[in-house]
Amino acid sequence: MAKKYFENMEGFALGKENLKLMVIGLVIIVIGFLLMTGGKSNDPSVFNPEIFSFQRITLAPMVVLFGFVFEIFAIMKKTKSEK
């Protein structure tokens, strides 16, 4: 089904390669948001310092930011037929 969709893309502004790169960028963004999850405490009266871990405070936002930059690259990349 997807192959049939990609065969007739003459009227689209983005090519097949751009769409594939955009899907990869979306997956990177989702991975970044998944890295941010967790760290909650089972007991609301107990503080869990795990919410301030390197993974949630530093790594995950950098992964999400990289995903958004990758999305911009995927949109701006010229296809082989345009070169």
Backbone as CSV, one residue per row, in Angstrom:
resi,resn,N_x,N_y,N_z,CA_x,CA_y,CA_z,C_x,C_y,C_z
1,MET,0.823,-1.192,0.000,0.000,0.000,0.000,0.868,1.257,0.000
2,ALA,1.901,1.292,0.843,2.763,2.470,0.907,3.530,2.644,-0.401
3,LYS,3.915,1.543,-1.018,4.649,1.634,-2.270,3.771,2.270,-3.345
4,LYS,2.504,1.932,-3.366,1.579,2.514,-4.330,1.444,4.016,-4.086
5,TYR,1.455,4.424,-2.822,1.352,5.839,-2.475,2.571,6.612,-2.962
6,PHE,3.762,6.044,-2.824,4.981,6.743,-3.186,5.218,6.780,-4.690
7,GLU,4.571,5.950,-5.472,4.818,5.915,-6.912,4.302,7.169,-7.612
8,ASN,3.185,7.714,-7.158,2.570,8.850,-7.837,2.696,10.092,-6.953
9,MET,3.912,10.635,-6.847,4.152,11.779,-5.974,4.590,13.006,-6.764
10,GLU,4.145,13.162,-7.969,4.584,14.265,-8.802,4.059,15.607,-8.316
11,GLY,2.899,15.642,-7.688,2.301,16.899,-7.256,2.701,17.326,-5.860
12,PHE,3.506,16.547,-5.182,3.885,16.852,-3.811,5.139,17.717,-3.774
13,ALA,5.227,18.574,-2.766,6.400,19.433,-2.621,7.599,18.649,-2.096
14,LEU,7.349,17.590,-1.342,8.427,16.791,-0.765,8.513,15.450,-1.474
15,GLY,9.726,14.980,-1.642,9.940,13.704,-2.317,9.887,12.536,-1.355
16,LYS,10.087,11.354,-1.899,10.048,10.124,-1.107,11.146,10.124,-0.051
17,GLU,12.324,10.578,-0.438,13.448,10.612,0.513,13.163,11.580,1.667
18,ASN,12.533,12.732,1.338,12.195,13.692,2.384,11.202,13.095,3.386
19,LEU,10.224,12.387,2.885,9.230,11.795,3.776,9.847,10.726,4.673
20,LYS,10.755,9.942,4.117,11.427,8.928,4.937,12.255,9.589,6.029
21,LEU,12.971,10.666,5.685,13.771,11.377,6.680,12.885,12.013,7.744
22,MET,11.703,12.490,7.358,10.786,13.074,8.333,10.262,12.028,9.302
23,VAL,10.023,10.825,8.822,9.591,9.747,9.709,10.705,9.398,10.696
24,ILE,11.949,9.378,10.212,13.086,9.118,11.102,13.179,10.209,12.167
25,GLY,13.000,11.462,11.766,13.023,12.568,12.720,11.919,12.455,13.753
26,LEU,10.739,12.031,13.318,9.626,11.841,14.255,9.943,10.746,15.262
27,VAL,10.573,9.683,14.816,10.959,8.596,15.723,11.988,9.101,16.736
28,ILE,12.925,9.932,16.291,13.924,10.494,17.210,13.243,11.356,18.274
29,ILE,12.275,12.167,17.873,11.555,13.011,18.825,10.793,12.160,19.833
30,VAL,10.136,11.120,19.367,9.389,10.233,20.273,10.341,9.554,21.256
31,ILE,11.503,9.130,20.787,12.496,8.515,21.690,12.916,9.518,22.764
32,GLY,13.112,10.771,22.372,13.478,11.800,23.345,12.407,11.990,24.406
33,PHE,11.149,12.008,23.988,10.070,12.156,24.969,9.941,10.916,25.852
34,LEU,10.204,9.753,25.295,10.172,8.537,26.116,11.299,8.541,27.149
35,LEU,12.447,9.129,26.798,13.544,9.232,27.757,13.194,10.150,28.923
36,MET,12.263,11.085,28.709,11.865,12.008,29.770,10.900,11.384,30.767
37,THR,10.271,10.287,30.413,9.247,9.719,31.280,9.857,9.019,32.484
38,GLY,9.033,8.814,33.482,9.444,8.070,34.674,9.968,8.960,35.767
39,GLY,10.450,8.334,36.811,11.025,9.053,37.929,10.032,9.461,38.987
40,LYS,8.782,9.046,38.833,7.799,9.435,39.841,7.912,8.515,41.058
41,SER,7.362,8.979,42.150,7.380,8.213,43.389,6.047,7.506,43.559
42,ASN,6.080,6.309,44.098,4.832,5.580,44.351,4.039,6.222,45.478
43,ASP,4.737,6.831,46.415,4.104,7.504,47.539,4.210,9.014,47.317
44,PRO,3.080,9.730,47.216,3.138,11.165,46.920,3.823,11.996,48.001
45,SER,3.945,11.478,49.196,4.579,12.251,50.271,6.096,12.050,50.309
46,VAL,6.624,11.188,49.435,8.056,10.909,49.404,8.641,11.490,48.120
47,PHE,9.706,12.302,48.269,10.374,12.904,47.120,11.345,11.908,46.504
48,ASN,11.295,11.778,45.194,12.196,10.883,44.480,13.183,11.736,43.668
49,PRO,14.451,11.787,44.058,15.415,12.622,43.323,15.734,12.091,41.930
50,GLU,15.213,10.933,41.563,15.457,10.350,40.242,14.872,11.222,39.129
51,ILE,13.929,12.114,39.441,13.370,12.979,38.400,14.409,13.968,37.881
52,PHE,15.482,14.177,38.629,16.536,15.096,38.214,17.757,14.358,37.667
53,SER,17.551,13.186,37.110,18.677,12.413,36.581,19.201,13.039,35.282
54,PHE,20.418,12.682,34.916,21.041,13.168,33.684,20.173,12.834,32.473
55,GLN,19.576,11.655,32.488,18.762,11.208,31.354,17.575,12.142,31.124
56,ARG,16.891,12.546,32.187,15.680,13.354,32.040,15.954,14.843,31.890
57,ILE,17.023,15.328,32.498,17.291,16.764,32.501,18.176,17.188,31.328
58,THR,19.098,16.358,30.909,20.069,16.761,29.879,19.924,15.968,28.592
59,LEU,19.969,14.652,28.685,19.994,13.808,27.491,18.693,13.900,26.688
60,ALA,17.558,13.733,27.338,16.280,13.709,26.629,15.991,15.022,25.896
61,PRO,16.173,16.200,26.524,15.941,17.435,25.758,16.888,17.601,24.567
62,MET,18.132,17.130,24.713,19.054,17.212,23.578,18.611,16.290,22.442
63,VAL,18.092,15.119,22.774,17.602,14.196,21.745,16.394,14.800,21.035
64,VAL,15.478,15.399,21.786,14.301,16.031,21.183,14.721,17.191,20.290
65,LEU,15.637,18.016,20.762,16.122,19.138,19.958,16.789,18.647,18.679
66,PHE,17.594,17.595,18.784,18.209,17.011,17.592,17.139,16.509,16.623
67,GLY,16.056,15.918,17.162,14.968,15.445,16.308,14.315,16.576,15.542
68,PHE,14.099,17.722,16.211,13.497,18.862,15.521,14.444,19.447,14.472
69,VAL,15.729,19.511,14.780,16.709,19.982,13.792,16.754,19.020,12.604
70,PHE,16.680,17.724,12.882,16.666,16.721,11.820,15.418,16.879,10.948
71,GLU,14.269,17.224,11.565,13.043,17.463,10.792,13.227,18.643,9.844
72,ILE,13.859,19.715,10.313,14.106,20.872,9.448,15.012,20.472,8.283
73,PHE,16.052,19.687,8.590,16.932,19.191,7.533,16.145,18.340,6.531
74,ALA,15.253,17.482,7.028,14.489,16.598,6.154,13.580,17.395,5.220
75,ILE,13.039,18.487,5.701,12.157,19.308,4.873,12.971,20.100,3.841
76,MET,14.121,20.615,4.252,14.907,21.487,3.383,15.778,20.729,2.382
77,LYS,16.023,19.457,2.585,16.901,18.679,1.712,16.317,18.599,0.302
78,LYS,17.159,18.902,-0.661,16.729,18.808,-2.056,16.799,17.367,-2.520
79,THR,15.810,16.955,-3.262,15.808,15.591,-3.784,16.734,15.518,-4.988
80,LYS,17.063,14.304,-5.403,17.985,14.119,-6.526,17.421,14.696,-7.824
81,SER,16.102,14.666,-7.983,15.516,15.176,-9.215,15.582,16.707,-9.284
82,GLU,15.691,17.400,-8.127,15.770,18.839,-8.106,17.180,19.357,-8.367
83,LYS,18.197,18.513,-8.176,19.592,18.959,-8.302,19.988,19.180,-9.724
